[in-house]
């Protein structure tokens, strides 16, 4: 290649010419930037009046979304993640415990109970050496990515109140669910999908209230896919395909919209204002608009056949024990990847005694663990390899734990709201970390206690939401998920 200085010296191409041509290049780059900005601006403008449009956070967020793996009925923490050697040593001995159910029914403390040994062996796992039982062998391979809270405590000794408190932060009033609060606070990243989806919810112990919007606008209610204990074929949104071809559906939708506009116009011209009725009508209109967009985009998101055979096998799809929950977990990943803010995946059923509720037959825990262990481990691995775990909070747990002693001197464990374990992963929480502790028997939280209000406040904080500022005025009062309680558990938040 010739020397550029020689080229300039032997030609008419001056420095001014070079600057002129370069300036044209800069102009092209600016034009390209404007061209790319125009669609973004148009997309943002189209969501100006959309209540599900993305909203500003109170402070920089560590996470964008949540997957809540709800173990309905209450997993036994002393048989899984809360290692207590004394339970092995004192097995079969009678001791005095403050039993929550006895206290609630009689007010008596210190009732005599028979200590019951864990039914599964414990050993250390991962580089962190975390103690865990053999109940969840696949999840145990990921303990270095998990953050355990061993000192959680909650309200309600029965399933109904405790489940409502877990989801809504209250059991004595109809309050918005956590997913509704988060969608209200953040909106959704995808205008073609709901902001909050609940997969296989239970009809019992609060039912639809556990994913309801209560007094928040109806657009923030959770969208249910299937039902607890139902077949895989029901993990879908009813009537999503619609009737007729696309053109016919478009004509139907346009007609409905014109009728809605005429109805709204008559309401405005009528003079009298009914704010509640207007809000309800607007919610219906928005639901029709979202339903129309979902008919075009949601089927692809919910179609698990678009995943490779290897990915489906990793989740245990096609195998009897893991097929159903594997589908639920894979669907949760696809929904989050598509921009849904809050996805709840329920492992449970619609019976009077939820799945993990072993009052008289603790070995049944093994059957339930076999159904969820491999899919949950696959979900963690899949999110991590796709770079989604960094800004996705995965929350695993039930409405309470179980007692370290046998119920009625039998072969099961009763409910224990006084101290139990949940774990978090991703989304800004510390890895390979454990916070808090129960007493030597795993009965009551005694060290660095974390109330359910505190856990709610912490998850909101990781999403960039101040739980004291995320409020909604209703009936003359400002309400929030944590009511007048809750402290952010900063010890579990990664400082990096």
N, C-alpha and C positions, 0 to 999 in steps of 0.2 A: 504494500500500500504506500502511495506517495506521501511525502511530508505535507501536512495541511498548510503549513506556513508557505511552502513553495507554491502550493496550489493557489493560495490567496494572492501571492505576489505576481503570479503569471496569469491572473484572470481579472475580470471586472467585478467579481463577487466581493463586495466590500463588507466591513464590519456592520455598517448600517443595514445592508441587505440581510445579514445573518440575524440581527436583532428583529428585523421586520418579520422574517419567516418564523422565528421562534415565537414571536408574539401571536402569530396566527395559530400556532400549536396551543399556546396557553388559552386562547379564545375557544379553541375546540374543546379543551378539557373543561372549561367553565360551562360551555353549552351542554356537554354530556352530563355534567353534574346537575344542571337545571332540568334536563330531560328526565333524569332519575328522580329528582325531587318532586316533579309535578305529580306523578302517580301517588307518591307518598302523601303529598299534601291533599290530593283529591280523596284518598282513602281516609285520612284523618277528618276531612270536612264532612264525609258521609256519615261519620259517627258522632257528630257534635251533639245531637239530641238522643244518642243511644245510651241508656242507663248502664249498659254492659261494656261501654268503651273503657279502655285502660285509663286508670286514674293515678294521680300523683301520690307517692308514698310520703309518710311523715318524716322519714330519714332513710338513708341508703339501705336497701334490702340485701339480705344474704341469699334469699330464696325467692322464687317466682311462683311456686305451686306446691301443693301438698297431696300426697297419697296416704290415706289413713287405712291401715289394715286392721279392721275391727274384729277382734276375736270374741264374738258374742257369748256371754255366759261366764267369762272369767277364767283365764288360764291359771293354773296353780304355779305361782312364782317359786314356791319352795321345791317344786318338782322340775323346774326348768332353769332359772337363771339366778336365783337367790340361794347360794350355797350356805347351808347351816349344818356344820358337823355335829352339833348337839342333837339334831333330830335323829341322826343315826345312833348316837350313844344312848339317848333316852327313850328309844322306841318302846312303846307299850306301857310306859309309866304314866301314872295319873298326876297331873299338876294343875295348879290354879291359873286360869286365864280370864281376862276380861273379854268375854265373848260378846260381840256386837249385837247379835240377835237376842241373847239372854238379857242384856242390858235394856234393849229396846222394849222387850216384852214384860220384864219384871223389875228392871232397875237394879238387879243384883249384880255385883261385881265378884270376880274371883271364883267363878264356877269351876268345878273339877272336870278336867277333860283328859283324854288319853292321847299322849303324843304319838304321832304317826310318822314313820320313817318315809323319806322320799322313795318312790318306786323305781327311779331311774338313777343310774350311777353318774356321778359327777367327775369331770377331769378338766384340766386347764387346756385352753385353746388359743391359737394365734400367737403372734409375737408378744402381745400384751399379757398373755397368760391368764386370760379371763376364765373363771370357773363357770361351767355350764354343763347341764346334764345331757345324756344321750337322747333326750326326747326330740331335739331338733338338730340332727347331725349336719344337714346341709347348711342351715343358717349359721351354725357354729363355725363354718369355714370362713365366715365374713365378720367375725367378732372384731377384727381390727378396724372395721369401718363403722362400728356401732357405738352409740352413746347410751349407756344404761342409766336409768333413774330408778334406784332401788327403794326410794322413800316416798313414793306417791301415796296419797291418801285422798279420800273423796267423801261425798255425802250419799247416804242411802244404803241400807243393808239388803234391800230387795232389788231384783233386776230392773223393775220399772223405774223407780226413782233414780237409781244409780245410772241407768242407761240414758235417761233424759238429762241428768246432770252432766254426764260425759259429753253429750252432743250439744246441749243448749246452755250449760252453765246454771241451770235452775230446774227444779222439779215441781215447784208449787204454782207456777204460772206458765202460760203458753208463751214461750220466748223463741226468737229466731235461732236456728241451728248454726253451728260454727261455720259450715260451708256457706251458708247464706250471708253471714257477717263478712266473711272473707271476700265473697263475690261483690257484696255491697261496697267494701272498702277498696278493692282493686280492679273490679271489672274483669273482663276476659280478654285474652290475647287474640282470640279468633272470633270474629263477628258471626261466623257461620255455625258455631257450636255453643251449647250452654256453658255458663261459667262454672257450674257445679253439677256433678254427676254422681249418683250413688248406685253402685252395682250390687244387685241382689239384696236389697234391704229387707229387714224383717217387718212383718205386720204387727208383731207384738211388742210389749214393753215400750210404748210410746209411738210405735208405728211411724206414720208419715210425719209426726212432729219432729222426729229425729233428723229429717232433712227438709223441714218446712221453713217458710219465711216468716210466719207469725204476722207481726205488724209491719215488717219491712215490705216494700213493694213486691208484688207477686213475681216479678221478673227474676228475683233472686232465689226463688225456690229451687231445690234440687230436682234434677231430672232422673227418674228411676229407670234402670235397665234390669228387667227380670225381677225375681223375688227370692228371698232366702229359701234354700232347699229346693228351688225349682230347677227344671232341666236346662241344659246349655242352650237349647233352641229358643228359650225365652229371654236370653241375654240380648235384647234388642229393644228398639223404640217402636212402639206400636204405630201402625199406619204410616211408617216412614216412607215407604215406596210410593204411596198415593195411588189414586185411580186414574186410568187413562194415560195418554202419552204426555210428553213434556209440554207441548203446545196447549193441550186441553187443560193441564194443571195450571199453566200460566194464565189462561183465560179465566179460570175459576178464581185464582188468586187476585187478579186485577179487579174482577167483579166484587169480591169481598172487600177489597181496599176502597173501592168507590163507595160501597154501601157504608163502610166505616167512616169515611170522610163526610158523607152526607149526615150521618148520625151525629158526628162531632160538631158539624156546622149548626145543626138544629139546636144542639145543646148550648152552643155559644150564643145563638140568636135568641134563645128563650129567656135569657137574663138571669134566672135563678141559678146559683152555683152550688153544686153538691160536690165538694172536694173528694170525698171518699168514692162516690160513684164515678167521677172523672178519672181518678187514679185506677180504679178497677177496669174501666173501659179501656184506658190507655194500655194497661197490662195485657188485656186480651188482644188488642191490636198488635202490640209488640210480640206476643206469642205467635200470632199468625205469621208475622214477618220472619221470625226466627225459624218457625216450622218450614216455611217455604225455602229458606236458605239451607236448612238441614237436609231437606229432601235431595238436594243437589250434592252436598258435601259429606254428610255424616255416614252414608252407607260405605264409602271407601274407608273411613276411619275405623268403623266397626267390623270390617271384613278381615278376619284373622287369616284367611287364606292368602292374603298378600304377603304374609310373613314366610320366610324360608322354612323348609322342613326341619332344618337344624334348630332354628329358633323355637319352633313349636315343640320339638322334642325336649329342648332345654327346660321348658315350662311344664313338661309332663303331660302335654296335650296328646290324647290318644290312648293314655293309660288309665285304667279304671279308677285307681285311687286318687289321681291328681288331675284328671281331665277338667273337671268343672272349675276348681279354684285356679288351675293353670290358665284357663281361658279368661277368668276374671282379672288375674294379675297382668296378663299380656294386654288385655283391653285397656286396663288402667294406664299402662305405659304408652299405648298408642294415643289415648285421649290427652294425656299430659304433653306428649310430643306435639300434638295438634293445637295446644294452647288452652286447654281447660285448666282452670285455676285449682279446683279442689275435687279430688276423686276419692270417694270412699268405697272400699271393697269389704263386704261383710262375709265372714265365714260363720254361718249359723243356720237356723231353720225357723219355722213358724210354730213350733210346738211350745207347750207351756214351760218346758225345761230346755233352755237354749243349749247349743252344741257342747260347750265346755263345762256345763253345769253338772259335774259328777258328784252328787251328794252321797251316792252309795256304791259307785263302781269306778274308782279312780283309774283302773287300767284302760278304760275307754279313751282316756287322754291320748293313748298311743295311736288309735284310729284317726283321731282328729289331727294329730301332729303329722301323721303320714300324708294326709290330704293337703296340708298347707306348707309343709317344710320345704319341699323342692321348688314349688312355684315362687315362694317368697325369696329363696336364695337366687333363683333365676332372675327375678325382678331386680334385685340389688345388683347382680352382675351385669344385666342388660343396661340398666340406667348408667352404671359406671362406664361401661365400654362406649356408650354413646355420648358421654360428657354431660348427661342430664342429672346425674346425682349431685353435682356441684351446686345446682340451684333448685333442687327438688328435695323437700322434706319428706322422708318416709317415716311414718309413725305407726308403731305396732303396739297393740295392747287391748285389754278388755275393760269392762266397767268397774271391776275390782279384782282382787286376787282371791286366794283361798286359805283357809285356816291351816296351821301347822299340826293340828290335832284332828282326830277322827270325829265325824259328826255322829252324835248319839252312839258312840262306841262302835261304829260300824266300819265300812270299808271305803268311805268317801270323805270329802272335805266340804265344809260349809263356806258361805260367802265371807270375804274378809276385806272390808273397805278401809281398814286402819293402816295398812302398809302393804304395798305390792310393787311389782316391777313393770315398767314399760321400756321400750327402747326407741331411739330416734336414729336416723342416718341421713347424711347429706345436708344440703341447705344451710351450711354454716355452723353445724354443731361439731363438737370435738369428736375425733375418732379415737377408738380404743380407750374409752373413758367411762368411768362409773361415778355416779354422784349419789350421795345419801346412803343410808343404811337402815334396816330394820333391826329389831333386837336379836338376841342370840338364837331365837327360835323362828324368826321370820314372821312374827305376829304383828307388831306395831312399828310404824316408822319412828325412829328415835334420833337420827342424825341427819341434819340438813333436810328437814321435812319439806316436801313439795306437795302443795294442795293442787287439786284439779284446776282451780282458778289460776294458779301459778303456771301450770303447763300451758293452758290456753294463752295466757299473757306472753309466754316465751315464744310460742309458735307465731303469734301475731307479730311480735318484735322481729323475728327472723324474716318475716315477709315485709318489713318496713312499716308496720302499723303500730302506733302507740295505743295500747288497749284502753287507756284512759281517755283518748281523744276519738276513738272509733265509736261514736254514739249516734243514736237516732231518737228524735223527740216524738213521743207518742203519749197521748192522753195527759199532756201537761208535764211530762217528766222525761229526762234524758236517760235512755237505756243503753247498756253495753253488755257485751258477752260476759265480762267478768263482774258485772254488777258493781259493787263498791269495794271489791276485793282484788287480789292478784298482785304478785310481784314477779318481775322477769327473773328467771334463774340464770344469771349471767355466768355462773360457773360452768355451764354446759356449752356455752357459745365459744367457738374458736376465735381467738384474737387475731389470727393471721388475716 
